[in-house]
Amino acid sequence: MKVTILLYGQLIDKVGKNEIEVEDVANTEELIAKLTANYPDITQINYKIAINQSIITSTSQLNEGDEIALLPPFAGG
């Protein structure tokens, strides 16, 4: 299974791109484990996870083609 990860803010700086694809993950816990293994610098940033434009608060199942956004804190006015 393949999911698309959209990155914003400081996460782009840590990963080097604003979008990545990840395969072979069944849920958000596996996704985060895979991301931190490949991009350990992202552990320095707090972020929320959104699946298909809905923020989640616990481990969630993923489906083929899901769009995942990692949302760091935003500031501005």
N, CA, C and O atoms as a Tripos MOL2 file, in Angstrom:
@<TRIPOS>MOLECULE
protein
  308   307    77     0     0
PROTEIN
NO_CHARGES

@<TRIPOS>ATOM
      1 N           0.8350   -1.1700    0.0000 N.3       1 MET1
      2 CA          0.0000    0.0000    0.0000 C.3       1 MET1
      3 C           0.8870    1.2430    0.0000 C.2       1 MET1
      4 O           1.9260    1.2780    0.6590 O.2       1 MET1
      5 N           0.4700    2.2470   -0.7370 N.am      2 LYS2
      6 CA          1.2330    3.4870   -0.8440 C.3       2 LYS2
      7 C           0.3700    4.6580   -0.3920 C.2       2 LYS2
      8 O          -0.7950    4.7710   -0.7750 O.2       2 LYS2
      9 N           0.9660    5.5430    0.4430 N.am      3 VAL3
     10 CA          0.2850    6.7620    0.8600 C.3       3 VAL3
     11 C           1.1830    7.9540    0.5520 C.2       3 VAL3
     12 O           2.4080    7.8320    0.5070 O.2       3 VAL3
     13 N           0.5620    9.0950    0.3430 N.am      4 THR4
     14 CA          1.2870   10.3300    0.0670 C.3       4 THR4
     15 C           1.3510   11.1590    1.3380 C.2       4 THR4
     16 O           0.3450   11.3390    2.0250 O.2       4 THR4
     17 N           2.5410   11.6640    1.6460 N.am      5 ILE5
     18 CA          2.7520   12.4940    2.8270 C.3       5 ILE5
     19 C           3.0490   13.9150    2.3660 C.2       5 ILE5
     20 O           3.9840   14.1440    1.5980 O.2       5 ILE5
     21 N           2.2530   14.8620    2.8370 N.am      6 LEU6
     22 CA          2.4820   16.2780    2.5560 C.3       6 LEU6
     23 C           3.1480   16.9000    3.7770 C.2       6 LEU6
     24 O           2.7030   16.7050    4.9080 O.2       6 LEU6
     25 N           4.2100   17.6450    3.5370 N.am      7 LEU7
     26 CA          4.9740   18.2620    4.6220 C.3       7 LEU7
     27 C           4.8630   19.7750    4.5410 C.2       7 LEU7
     28 O           4.7220   20.3440    3.4580 O.2       7 LEU7
     29 N           4.9270   20.4160    5.6980 N.am      8 TYR8
     30 CA          4.8020   21.8690    5.7600 C.3       8 TYR8
     31 C           5.8410   22.4430    6.7180 C.2       8 TYR8
     32 O           6.3780   21.7400    7.5740 O.2       8 TYR8
     33 N           6.1110   23.7400    6.5530 N.am      9 GLY9
     34 CA          6.9610   24.4780    7.4890 C.3       9 GLY9
     35 C           8.3240   23.8590    7.6990 C.2       9 GLY9
     36 O           9.0220   23.5060    6.7480 O.2       9 GLY9
     37 N           8.6960   23.7330    8.9800 N.am     10 GLN10
     38 CA         10.0150   23.2200    9.3490 C.3      10 GLN10
     39 C          10.2410   21.7820    8.8880 C.2      10 GLN10
     40 O          11.3830   21.3620    8.7040 O.2      10 GLN10
     41 N           9.1770   21.0390    8.7030 N.am     11 LEU11
     42 CA          9.3330   19.6520    8.2470 C.3      11 LEU11
     43 C           9.9120   19.5910    6.8360 C.2      11 LEU11
     44 O          10.6650   18.6720    6.5140 O.2      11 LEU11
     45 N           9.5680   20.5560    6.0040 N.am     12 ILE12
     46 CA         10.1640   20.6170    4.6580 C.3      12 ILE12
     47 C          11.6670   20.8080    4.7810 C.2      12 ILE12
     48 O          12.4400   20.1750    4.0620 O.2      12 ILE12
     49 N          12.0820   21.6860    5.6960 N.am     13 ASP13
     50 CA         13.5130   21.9310    5.8950 C.3      13 ASP13
     51 C          14.2350   20.6650    6.3500 C.2      13 ASP13
     52 O          15.3530   20.4000    5.9080 O.2      13 ASP13
     53 N          13.6130   19.8880    7.2200 N.am     14 LYS14
     54 CA         14.2520   18.6750    7.7510 C.3      14 LYS14
     55 C          14.3130   17.5410    6.7290 C.2      14 LYS14
     56 O          15.2770   16.7750    6.7060 O.2      14 LYS14
     57 N          13.2800   17.4310    5.8780 N.am     15 VAL15
     58 CA         13.1970   16.3230    4.9210 C.3      15 VAL15
     59 C          13.7910   16.6940    3.5640 C.2      15 VAL15
     60 O          14.3270   15.8370    2.8620 O.2      15 VAL15
     61 N          13.6940   17.9770    3.1960 N.am     16 GLY16
     62 CA         14.2520   18.4220    1.9270 C.3      16 GLY16
     63 C          13.2650   18.4440    0.7770 C.2      16 GLY16
     64 O          13.6450   18.7340   -0.3570 O.2      16 GLY16
     65 N          12.0010   18.1430    1.0500 N.am     17 LYS17
     66 CA         10.9560   18.2090    0.0230 C.3      17 LYS17
     67 C           9.6080   18.3740    0.7080 C.2      17 LYS17
     68 O           9.4820   18.1640    1.9150 O.2      17 LYS17
     69 N           8.6050   18.7500   -0.0720 N.am     18 ASN18
     70 CA          7.2920   19.0000    0.5300 C.3      18 ASN18
     71 C           6.3130   17.8380    0.3640 C.2      18 ASN18
     72 O           5.1970   17.8880    0.8810 O.2      18 ASN18
     73 N           6.7240   16.8000   -0.3490 N.am     19 GLU19
     74 CA          5.8480   15.6430   -0.5430 C.3      19 GLU19
     75 C           6.6910   14.3870   -0.7060 C.2      19 GLU19
     76 O           7.6800   14.3800   -1.4390 O.2      19 GLU19
     77 N           6.2930   13.3310   -0.0200 N.am     20 ILE20
     78 CA          6.9620   12.0400   -0.1730 C.3      20 ILE20
     79 C           5.9000   10.9450   -0.2240 C.2      20 ILE20
     80 O           4.7770   11.1300    0.2460 O.2      20 ILE20
     81 N           6.2640    9.8230   -0.7910 N.am     21 GLU21
     82 CA          5.3790    8.6590   -0.8050 C.3      21 GLU21
     83 C           6.0070    7.5740    0.0530 C.2      21 GLU21
     84 O           7.2180    7.3560    0.0190 O.2      21 GLU21
     85 N           5.1690    6.9010    0.8170 N.am     22 VAL22
     86 CA          5.6310    5.8370    1.7050 C.3      22 VAL22
     87 C           4.8140    4.5830    1.4030 C.2      22 VAL22
     88 O           3.5990    4.6470    1.2170 O.2      22 VAL22
     89 N           5.5010    3.4470    1.3580 N.am     23 GLU23
     90 CA          4.8290    2.1760    1.0780 C.3      23 GLU23
     91 C           4.9020    1.2600    2.2920 C.2      23 GLU23
     92 O           5.7280    1.4420    3.1870 O.2      23 GLU23
     93 N           4.0240    0.2820    2.2960 N.am     24 ASP24
     94 CA          4.0370   -0.7910    3.2930 C.3      24 ASP24
     95 C           3.8340   -0.3030    4.7240 C.2      24 ASP24
     96 O           4.5630   -0.7040    5.6300 O.2      24 ASP24
     97 N           2.8460    0.5590    4.9240 N.am     25 VAL25
     98 CA          2.4440    0.9640    6.2680 C.3      25 VAL25
     99 C           0.9310    0.7640    6.3940 C.2      25 VAL25
    100 O           0.1740    1.1430    5.5000 O.2      25 VAL25
    101 N           0.5000    0.1720    7.4980 N.am     26 ALA26
    102 CA         -0.9200   -0.1280    7.6880 C.3      26 ALA26
    103 C          -1.6400    0.9040    8.5440 C.2      26 ALA26
    104 O          -2.8590    1.0580    8.4590 O.2      26 ALA26
    105 N          -0.8550    1.6240    9.3880 N.am     27 ASN27
    106 CA         -1.4780    2.6050   10.2710 C.3      27 ASN27
    107 C          -0.5110    3.7530   10.5490 C.2      27 ASN27
    108 O           0.6440    3.7240   10.1230 O.2      27 ASN27
    109 N          -0.9940    4.7490   11.2600 N.am     28 THR28
    110 CA         -0.1680    5.9390   11.4930 C.3      28 THR28
    111 C           1.0250    5.6420   12.3890 C.2      28 THR28
    112 O           2.0620    6.2930   12.2580 O.2      28 THR28
    113 N           0.9090    4.6880   13.2850 N.am     29 GLU29
    114 CA          2.0400    4.3270   14.1320 C.3      29 GLU29
    115 C           3.1860    3.7730   13.2860 C.2      29 GLU29
    116 O           4.3400    4.1560   13.4820 O.2      29 GLU29
    117 N           2.8830    2.8820   12.3530 N.am     30 GLU30
    118 CA          3.9030    2.3450   11.4460 C.3      30 GLU30
    119 C           4.4680    3.4420   10.5510 C.2      30 GLU30
    120 O           5.6650    3.4620   10.2620 O.2      30 GLU30
    121 N           3.6100    4.3450   10.1190 N.am     31 LEU31
    122 CA          4.0480    5.4510    9.2680 C.3      31 LEU31
    123 C           5.0740    6.3140    9.9850 C.2      31 LEU31
    124 O           6.1290    6.6170    9.4270 O.2      31 LEU31
    125 N           4.7740    6.7150   11.2200 N.am     32 ILE32
    126 CA          5.6850    7.5680   11.9770 C.3      32 ILE32
    127 C           6.9980    6.8400   12.2490 C.2      32 ILE32
    128 O           8.0640    7.4520   12.1810 O.2      32 ILE32
    129 N           6.9400    5.5520   12.5530 N.am     33 ALA33
    130 CA          8.1650    4.7770   12.7720 C.3      33 ALA33
    131 C           9.0310    4.7740   11.5210 C.2      33 ALA33
    132 O          10.2490    4.9350   11.6040 O.2      33 ALA33
    133 N           8.4090    4.5940   10.3670 N.am     34 LYS34
    134 CA          9.1560    4.5680    9.1110 C.3      34 LYS34
    135 C           9.7310    5.9520    8.7880 C.2      34 LYS34
    136 O          10.8750    6.0680    8.3490 O.2      34 LYS34
    137 N           8.9340    6.9890    9.0060 N.am     35 LEU35
    138 CA          9.4130    8.3470    8.7290 C.3      35 LEU35
    139 C          10.5810    8.7260    9.6320 C.2      35 LEU35
    140 O          11.5690    9.2890    9.1600 O.2      35 LEU35
    141 N          10.4800    8.4240   10.9210 N.am     36 THR36
    142 CA         11.5640    8.7970   11.8290 C.3      36 THR36
    143 C          12.8240    7.9680   11.5760 C.2      36 THR36
    144 O          13.9320    8.4360   11.8350 O.2      36 THR36
    145 N          12.6660    6.7470   11.0750 N.am     37 ALA37
    146 CA         13.8400    5.9490   10.7110 C.3      37 ALA37
    147 C          14.5500    6.5530    9.5030 C.2      37 ALA37
    148 O          15.7800    6.5760    9.4470 O.2      37 ALA37
    149 N          13.7710    7.0410    8.5350 N.am     38 ASN38
    150 CA         14.3520    7.6130    7.3160 C.3      38 ASN38
    151 C          14.7480    9.0770    7.4640 C.2      38 ASN38
    152 O          15.6770    9.5370    6.8010 O.2      38 ASN38
    153 N          14.0510    9.8090    8.3260 N.am     39 TYR39
    154 CA         14.2960   11.2450    8.5210 C.3      39 TYR39
    155 C          14.3410   11.5430   10.0200 C.2      39 TYR39
    156 O          13.4060   12.1440   10.5500 O.2      39 TYR39
    157 N          15.4090   11.1340   10.7140 N.am     40 PRO40
    158 CA         15.4480   11.2730   12.1790 C.3      40 PRO40
    159 C          15.3260   12.7110   12.6800 C.2      40 PRO40
    160 O          14.9140   12.9240   13.8200 O.2      40 PRO40
    161 N          15.6690   13.6910   11.8700 N.am     41 ASP41
    162 CA         15.5810   15.0850   12.3110 C.3      41 ASP41
    163 C          14.1490   15.5410   12.5620 C.2      41 ASP41
    164 O          13.9410   16.5380   13.2540 O.2      41 ASP41
    165 N          13.1530   14.8390   12.0190 N.am     42 ILE42
    166 CA         11.7760   15.2870   12.2400 C.3      42 ILE42
    167 C          11.3260   15.0620   13.6800 C.2      42 ILE42
    168 O          10.3080   15.6140   14.1000 O.2      42 ILE42
    169 N          12.0700   14.2610   14.4420 N.am     43 THR43
    170 CA         11.6950   14.0470   15.8430 C.3      43 THR43
    171 C          11.8780   15.3160   16.6680 C.2      43 THR43
    172 O          11.3690   15.3990   17.7860 O.2      43 THR43
    173 N          12.5920   16.3000   16.1410 N.am     44 GLN44
    174 CA         12.8190   17.5670   16.8410 C.3      44 GLN44
    175 C          11.6260   18.5080   16.7370 C.2      44 GLN44
    176 O          11.6090   19.5550   17.3840 O.2      44 GLN44
    177 N          10.6310   18.1520   15.9330 N.am     45 ILE45
    178 CA          9.5060   19.0450   15.6510 C.3      45 ILE45
    179 C           8.2030   18.3940   16.1100 C.2      45 ILE45
    180 O           7.9590   17.2170   15.8430 O.2      45 ILE45
    181 N           7.3750   19.1690   16.8000 N.am     46 ASN46
    182 CA          6.0260   18.7020   17.1400 C.3      46 ASN46
    183 C           5.1260   18.9330   15.9410 C.2      46 ASN46
    184 O           5.2480   19.9470   15.2540 O.2      46 ASN46
    185 N           4.2310   18.0050   15.6890 N.am     47 TYR47
    186 CA          3.3060   18.1670   14.5680 C.3      47 TYR47
    187 C           2.0450   17.3460   14.8000 C.2      47 TYR47
    188 O           2.0380   16.3800   15.5630 O.2      47 TYR47
    189 N           0.9920   17.7530   14.1280 N.am     48 LYS48
    190 CA         -0.2730   17.0170   14.1120 C.3      48 LYS48
    191 C          -0.3300   16.2340   12.8100 C.2      48 LYS48
    192 O           0.3410   16.5810   11.8390 O.2      48 LYS48
    193 N          -1.1320   15.1790   12.7940 N.am     49 ILE49
    194 CA         -1.3090   14.3640   11.5960 C.3      49 ILE49
    195 C          -2.7380   14.5160   11.1090 C.2      49 ILE49
    196 O          -3.6860   14.4130   11.8880 O.2      49 ILE49
    197 N          -2.8840   14.7620    9.8200 N.am     50 ALA50
    198 CA         -4.2100   14.8010    9.1990 C.3      50 ALA50
    199 C          -4.2670   13.7260    8.1210 C.2      50 ALA50
    200 O          -3.3290   13.5640    7.3400 O.2      50 ALA50
    201 N          -5.3690   13.0010    8.0880 N.am     51 ILE51
    202 CA         -5.6130   12.0080    7.0440 C.3      51 ILE51
    203 C          -6.7710   12.5160    6.2050 C.2      51 ILE51
    204 O          -7.8740   12.7340    6.7070 O.2      51 ILE51
    205 N          -6.5040   12.7000    4.9220 N.am     52 ASN52
    206 CA         -7.5370   13.1950    4.0040 C.3      52 ASN52
    207 C          -8.2370   14.4310    4.5690 C.2      52 ASN52
    208 O          -9.4630   14.5350    4.5490 O.2      52 ASN52
    209 N          -7.4300   15.3600    5.0690 N.am     53 GLN53
    210 CA         -7.8460   16.6770    5.5640 C.3      53 GLN53
    211 C          -8.5990   16.6480    6.8870 C.2      53 GLN53
    212 O          -9.2960   17.6090    7.2120 O.2      53 GLN53
    213 N          -8.4770   15.5710    7.6570 N.am     54 SER54
    214 CA         -9.0760   15.4990    8.9920 C.3      54 SER54
    215 C          -7.9830   15.1840   10.0050 C.2      54 SER54
    216 O          -7.3120   14.1570    9.8980 O.2      54 SER54
    217 N          -7.8000   16.0690   10.9930 N.am     55 ILE55
    218 CA         -6.7790   15.8520   12.0140 C.3      55 ILE55
    219 C          -7.1930   14.6790   12.8970 C.2      55 ILE55
    220 O          -8.3460   14.5640   13.3100 O.2      55 ILE55
    221 N          -6.2180   13.8120   13.1740 N.am     56 ILE56
    222 CA         -6.4740   12.6450   14.0210 C.3      56 ILE56
    223 C          -5.7620   12.8300   15.3550 C.2      56 ILE56
    224 O          -4.8260   13.6230   15.4590 O.2      56 ILE56
    225 N          -6.2060   12.0960   16.3780 N.am     57 THR57
    226 CA         -5.5880   12.2150   17.6980 C.3      57 THR57
    227 C          -5.0720   10.8830   18.2340 C.2      57 THR57
    228 O          -4.4680   10.8440   19.3060 O.2      57 THR57
    229 N          -5.3000    9.8010   17.5110 N.am     58 SER58
    230 CA         -4.8120    8.4920   17.9470 C.3      58 SER58
    231 C          -4.4040    7.6790   16.7190 C.2      58 SER58
    232 O          -4.5960    8.1120   15.5820 O.2      58 SER58
    233 N          -3.8430    6.5070   16.9610 N.am     59 THR59
    234 CA         -3.4310    5.6440   15.8560 C.3      59 THR59
    235 C          -4.6310    5.3350   14.9680 C.2      59 THR59
    236 O          -5.6930    4.9450   15.4520 O.2      59 THR59
    237 N          -4.4460    5.5140   13.6690 N.am     60 SER60
    238 CA         -5.5280    5.2850   12.7040 C.3      60 SER60
    239 C          -5.0480    4.3840   11.5820 C.2      60 SER60
    240 O          -3.8780    4.4170   11.2000 O.2      60 SER60
    241 N          -5.9550    3.5850   11.0610 N.am     61 GLN61
    242 CA         -5.6650    2.7420    9.9080 C.3      61 GLN61
    243 C          -5.4830    3.6230    8.6720 C.2      61 GLN61
    244 O          -6.1010    4.6800    8.5490 O.2      61 GLN61
    245 N          -4.6310    3.1690    7.7680 N.am     62 LEU62
    246 CA         -4.4060    3.8700    6.5080 C.3      62 LEU62
    247 C          -4.9190    3.0120    5.3630 C.2      62 LEU62
    248 O          -4.9400    1.7840    5.4440 O.2      62 LEU62
    249 N          -5.3310    3.6820    4.3020 N.am     63 ASN63
    250 CA         -5.8190    3.0010    3.1090 C.3      63 ASN63
    251 C          -5.0150    3.4500    1.8970 C.2      63 ASN63
    252 O          -4.4720    4.5540    1.8720 O.2      63 ASN63
    253 N          -4.9480    2.5940    0.9060 N.am     64 GLU64
    254 CA         -4.2600    2.9140   -0.3450 C.3      64 GLU64
    255 C          -4.7180    4.2730   -0.8490 C.2      64 GLU64
    256 O          -5.9160    4.5380   -0.9430 O.2      64 GLU64
    257 N          -3.7590    5.1310   -1.1710 N.am     65 GLY65
    258 CA         -4.0660    6.4310   -1.7460 C.3      65 GLY65
    259 C          -4.3840    7.5240   -0.7430 C.2      65 GLY65
    260 O          -4.6390    8.6600   -1.1410 O.2      65 GLY65
    261 N          -4.3770    7.2110    0.5580 N.am     66 ASP66
    262 CA         -4.6370    8.2540    1.5500 C.3      66 ASP66
    263 C          -3.6240    9.3780    1.4160 C.2      66 ASP66
    264 O          -2.4600    9.1530    1.0850 O.2      66 ASP66
    265 N          -4.0890   10.5890    1.6800 N.am     67 GLU67
    266 CA         -3.2170   11.7600    1.7040 C.3      67 GLU67
    267 C          -3.0200   12.1440    3.1670 C.2      67 GLU67
    268 O          -3.9680   12.4950    3.8690 O.2      67 GLU67
    269 N          -1.7770   12.0700    3.6030 N.am     68 ILE68
    270 CA         -1.4280   12.3580    4.9890 C.3      68 ILE68
    271 C          -0.6900   13.6910    5.0230 C.2      68 ILE68
    272 O           0.2420   13.9070    4.2480 O.2      68 ILE68
    273 N          -1.0990   14.5750    5.9130 N.am     69 ALA69
    274 CA         -0.3980   15.8480    6.0880 C.3      69 ALA69
    275 C           0.2090   15.8700    7.4830 C.2      69 ALA69
    276 O          -0.4550   15.5500    8.4690 O.2      69 ALA69
    277 N           1.4740   16.2490    7.5520 N.am     70 LEU70
    278 CA          2.1320   16.4700    8.8320 C.3      70 LEU70
    279 C           2.1580   17.9760    9.0430 C.2      70 LEU70
    280 O           2.7810   18.7080    8.2730 O.2      70 LEU70
    281 N           1.4800   18.4330   10.0880 N.am     71 LEU71
    282 CA          1.2430   19.8590   10.2960 C.3      71 LEU71
    283 C           1.9800   20.3620   11.5330 C.2      71 LEU71
    284 O           1.5450   20.1090   12.6570 O.2      71 LEU71
    285 N           3.0950   21.0730   11.3390 N.am     72 PRO72
    286 CA          3.8030   21.6570   12.4780 C.3      72 PRO72
    287 C           3.0410   22.8870   12.9750 C.2      72 PRO72
    288 O           2.1070   23.3430   12.3170 O.2      72 PRO72
    289 N           3.4320   23.4220   14.1280 N.am     73 PRO73
    290 CA          2.7730   24.6390   14.6100 C.3      73 PRO73
    291 C           2.9130   25.7730   13.5930 C.2      73 PRO73
    292 O           3.9570   25.9420   12.9630 O.2      73 PRO73
    293 N           1.8470   26.5310   13.4540 N.am     74 PHE74
    294 CA          1.8530   27.6790   12.5560 C.3      74 PHE74
    295 C           1.7730   28.9440   13.3880 C.2      74 PHE74
    296 O           1.1560   28.9540   14.4520 O.2      74 PHE74
    297 N           2.3870   29.9940   12.9130 N.am     75 ALA75
    298 CA          2.3140   31.2920   13.5890 C.3      75 ALA75
    299 C           2.0330   32.3580   12.5470 C.2      75 ALA75
    300 O           2.2560   32.1560   11.3530 O.2      75 ALA75
    301 N           1.5640   33.4370   12.9930 N.am     76 GLY76
    302 CA          1.3010   34.5370   12.0670 C.3      76 GLY76
    303 C           0.0430   35.2600   12.4700 C.2      76 GLY76
    304 O          -0.5620   34.9880   13.5070 O.2      76 GLY76
    305 N          -0.3250   36.1750   11.6330 N.am     77 GLY77
    306 CA         -1.5100   36.9250   12.0080 C.3      77 GLY77
    307 C          -2.0650   37.7210   10.8820 C.2      77 GLY77
    308 O          -3.0720   38.4090   11.0490 O.2      77 GLY77
@<TRIPOS>BOND
     1     1     2 1
     2     2     3 1
     3     3     4 2
     4     3     5 am
     5     5     6 1
     6     6     7 1
     7     7     8 2
     8     7     9 am
     9     9    10 1
    10    10    11 1
    11    11    12 2
    12    11    13 am
    13    13    14 1
    14    14    15 1
    15    15    16 2
    16    15    17 am
    17    17    18 1
    18    18    19 1
    19    19    20 2
    20    19    21 am
    21    21    22 1
    22    22    23 1
    23    23    24 2
    24    23    25 am
    25    25    26 1
    26    26    27 1
    27    27    28 2
    28    27    29 am
    29    29    30 1
    30    30    31 1
    31    31    32 2
    32    31    33 am
    33    33    34 1
    34    34    35 1
    35    35    36 2
    36    35    37 am
    37    37    38 1
    38    38    39 1
    39    39    40 2
    40    39    41 am
    41    41    42 1
    42    42    43 1
    43    43    44 2
    44    43    45 am
    45    45    46 1
    46    46    47 1
    47    47    48 2
    48    47    49 am
    49    49    50 1
    50    50    51 1
    51    51    52 2
    52    51    53 am
    53    53    54 1
    54    54    55 1
    55    55    56 2
    56    55    57 am
    57    57    58 1
    58    58    59 1
    59    59    60 2
    60    59    61 am
    61    61    62 1
    62    62    63 1
    63    63    64 2
    64    63    65 am
    65    65    66 1
    66    66    67 1
    67    67    68 2
    68    67    69 am
    69    69    70 1
    70    70    71 1
    71    71    72 2
    72    71    73 am
    73    73    74 1
    74    74    75 1
    75    75    76 2
    76    75    77 am
    77    77    78 1
    78    78    79 1
    79    79    80 2
    80    79    81 am
    81    81    82 1
    82    82    83 1
    83    83    84 2
    84    83    85 am
    85    85    86 1
    86    86    87 1
    87    87    88 2
    88    87    89 am
    89    89    90 1
    90    90    91 1
    91    91    92 2
    92    91    93 am
    93    93    94 1
    94    94    95 1
    95    95    96 2
    96    95    97 am
    97    97    98 1
    98    98    99 1
    99    99   100 2
   100    99   101 am
   101   101   102 1
   102   102   103 1
   103   103   104 2
   104   103   105 am
   105   105   106 1
   106   106   107 1
   107   107   108 2
   108   107   109 am
   109   109   110 1
   110   110   111 1
   111   111   112 2
   112   111   113 am
   113   113   114 1
   114   114   115 1
   115   115   116 2
   116   115   117 am
   117   117   118 1
   118   118   119 1
   119   119   120 2
   120   119   121 am
   121   121   122 1
   122   122   123 1
   123   123   124 2
   124   123   125 am
   125   125   126 1
   126   126   127 1
   127   127   128 2
   128   127   129 am
   129   129   130 1
   130   130   131 1
   131   131   132 2
   132   131   133 am
   133   133   134 1
   134   134   135 1
   135   135   136 2
   136   135   137 am
   137   137   138 1
   138   138   139 1
   139   139   140 2
   140   139   141 am
   141   141   142 1
   142   142   143 1
   143   143   144 2
   144   143   145 am
   145   145   146 1
   146   146   147 1
   147   147   148 2
   148   147   149 am
   149   149   150 1
   150   150   151 1
   151   151   152 2
   152   151   153 am
   153   153   154 1
   154   154   155 1
   155   155   156 2
   156   155   157 am
   157   157   158 1
   158   158   159 1
   159   159   160 2
   160   159   161 am
   161   161   162 1
   162   162   163 1
   163   163   164 2
   164   163   165 am
   165   165   166 1
   166   166   167 1
   167   167   168 2
   168   167   169 am
   169   169   170 1
   170   170   171 1
   171   171   172 2
   172   171   173 am
   173   173   174 1
   174   174   175 1
   175   175   176 2
   176   175   177 am
   177   177   178 1
   178   178   179 1
   179   179   180 2
   180   179   181 am
   181   181   182 1
   182   182   183 1
   183   183   184 2
   184   183   185 am
   185   185   186 1
   186   186   187 1
   187   187   188 2
   188   187   189 am
   189   189   190 1
   190   190   191 1
   191   191   192 2
   192   191   193 am
   193   193   194 1
   194   194   195 1
   195   195   196 2
   196   195   197 am
   197   197   198 1
   198   198   199 1
   199   199   200 2
   200   199   201 am
   201   201   202 1
   202   202   203 1
   203   203   204 2
   204   203   205 am
   205   205   206 1
   206   206   207 1
   207   207   208 2
   208   207   209 am
   209   209   210 1
   210   210   211 1
   211   211   212 2
   212   211   213 am
   213   213   214 1
   214   214   215 1
   215   215   216 2
   216   215   217 am
   217   217   218 1
   218   218   219 1
   219   219   220 2
   220   219   221 am
   221   221   222 1
   222   222   223 1
   223   223   224 2
   224   223   225 am
   225   225   226 1
   226   226   227 1
   227   227   228 2
   228   227   229 am
   229   229   230 1
   230   230   231 1
   231   231   232 2
   232   231   233 am
   233   233   234 1
   234   234   235 1
   235   235   236 2
   236   235   237 am
   237   237   238 1
   238   238   239 1
   239   239   240 2
   240   239   241 am
   241   241   242 1
   242   242   243 1
   243   243   244 2
   244   243   245 am
   245   245   246 1
   246   246   247 1
   247   247   248 2
   248   247   249 am
   249   249   250 1
   250   250   251 1
   251   251   252 2
   252   251   253 am
   253   253   254 1
   254   254   255 1
   255   255   256 2
   256   255   257 am
   257   257   258 1
   258   258   259 1
   259   259   260 2
   260   259   261 am
   261   261   262 1
   262   262   263 1
   263   263   264 2
   264   263   265 am
   265   265   266 1
   266   266   267 1
   267   267   268 2
   268   267   269 am
   269   269   270 1
   270   270   271 1
   271   271   272 2
   272   271   273 am
   273   273   274 1
   274   274   275 1
   275   275   276 2
   276   275   277 am
   277   277   278 1
   278   278   279 1
   279   279   280 2
   280   279   281 am
   281   281   282 1
   282   282   283 1
   283   283   284 2
   284   283   285 am
   285   285   286 1
   286   286   287 1
   287   287   288 2
   288   287   289 am
   289   289   290 1
   290   290   291 1
   291   291   292 2
   292   291   293 am
   293   293   294 1
   294   294   295 1
   295   295   296 2
   296   295   297 am
   297   297   298 1
   298   298   299 1
   299   299   300 2
   300   299   301 am
   301   301   302 1
   302   302   303 1
   303   303   304 2
   304   303   305 am
   305   305   306 1
   306   306   307 1
   307   307   308 2
@<TRIPOS>SUBSTRUCTURE
     1 MET1         2 RESIDUE 1 A MET
     2 LYS2         6 RESIDUE 1 A LYS
     3 VAL3        10 RESIDUE 1 A VAL
     4 THR4        14 RESIDUE 1 A THR
     5 ILE5        18 RESIDUE 1 A ILE
     6 LEU6        22 RESIDUE 1 A LEU
     7 LEU7        26 RESIDUE 1 A LEU
     8 TYR8        30 RESIDUE 1 A TYR
     9 GLY9        34 RESIDUE 1 A GLY
    10 GLN10       38 RESIDUE 1 A GLN
    11 LEU11       42 RESIDUE 1 A LEU
    12 ILE12       46 RESIDUE 1 A ILE
    13 ASP13       50 RESIDUE 1 A ASP
    14 LYS14       54 RESIDUE 1 A LYS
    15 VAL15       58 RESIDUE 1 A VAL
    16 GLY16       62 RESIDUE 1 A GLY
    17 LYS17       66 RESIDUE 1 A LYS
    18 ASN18       70 RESIDUE 1 A ASN
    19 GLU19       74 RESIDUE 1 A GLU
    20 ILE20       78 RESIDUE 1 A ILE
    21 GLU21       82 RESIDUE 1 A GLU
    22 VAL22       86 RESIDUE 1 A VAL
    23 GLU23       90 RESIDUE 1 A GLU
    24 ASP24       94 RESIDUE 1 A ASP
    25 VAL25       98 RESIDUE 1 A VAL
    26 ALA26      102 RESIDUE 1 A ALA
    27 ASN27      106 RESIDUE 1 A ASN
    28 THR28      110 RESIDUE 1 A THR
    29 GLU29      114 RESIDUE 1 A GLU
    30 GLU30      118 RESIDUE 1 A GLU
    31 LEU31      122 RESIDUE 1 A LEU
    32 ILE32      126 RESIDUE 1 A ILE
    33 ALA33      130 RESIDUE 1 A ALA
    34 LYS34      134 RESIDUE 1 A LYS
    35 LEU35      138 RESIDUE 1 A LEU
    36 THR36      142 RESIDUE 1 A THR
    37 ALA37      146 RESIDUE 1 A ALA
    38 ASN38      150 RESIDUE 1 A ASN
    39 TYR39      154 RESIDUE 1 A TYR
    40 PRO40      158 RESIDUE 1 A PRO
    41 ASP41      162 RESIDUE 1 A ASP
    42 ILE42      166 RESIDUE 1 A ILE
    43 THR43      170 RESIDUE 1 A THR
    44 GLN44      174 RESIDUE 1 A GLN
    45 ILE45      178 RESIDUE 1 A ILE
    46 ASN46      182 RESIDUE 1 A ASN
    47 TYR47      186 RESIDUE 1 A TYR
    48 LYS48      190 RESIDUE 1 A LYS
    49 ILE49      194 RESIDUE 1 A ILE
    50 ALA50      198 RESIDUE 1 A ALA
    51 ILE51      202 RESIDUE 1 A ILE
    52 ASN52      206 RESIDUE 1 A ASN
    53 GLN53      210 RESIDUE 1 A GLN
    54 SER54      214 RESIDUE 1 A SER
    55 ILE55      218 RESIDUE 1 A ILE
    56 ILE56      222 RESIDUE 1 A ILE
    57 THR57      226 RESIDUE 1 A THR
    58 SER58      230 RESIDUE 1 A SER
    59 THR59      234 RESIDUE 1 A THR
    60 SER60      238 RESIDUE 1 A SER
    61 GLN61      242 RESIDUE 1 A GLN
    62 LEU62      246 RESIDUE 1 A LEU
    63 ASN63      250 RESIDUE 1 A ASN
    64 GLU64      254 RESIDUE 1 A GLU
    65 GLY65      258 RESIDUE 1 A GLY
    66 ASP66      262 RESIDUE 1 A ASP
    67 GLU67      266 RESIDUE 1 A GLU
    68 ILE68      270 RESIDUE 1 A ILE
    69 ALA69      274 RESIDUE 1 A ALA
    70 LEU70      278 RESIDUE 1 A LEU
    71 LEU71      282 RESIDUE 1 A LEU
    72 PRO72      286 RESIDUE 1 A PRO
    73 PRO73      290 RESIDUE 1 A PRO
    74 PHE74      294 RESIDUE 1 A PHE
    75 ALA75      298 RESIDUE 1 A ALA
    76 GLY76      302 RESIDUE 1 A GLY
    77 GLY77      306 RESIDUE 1 A GLY
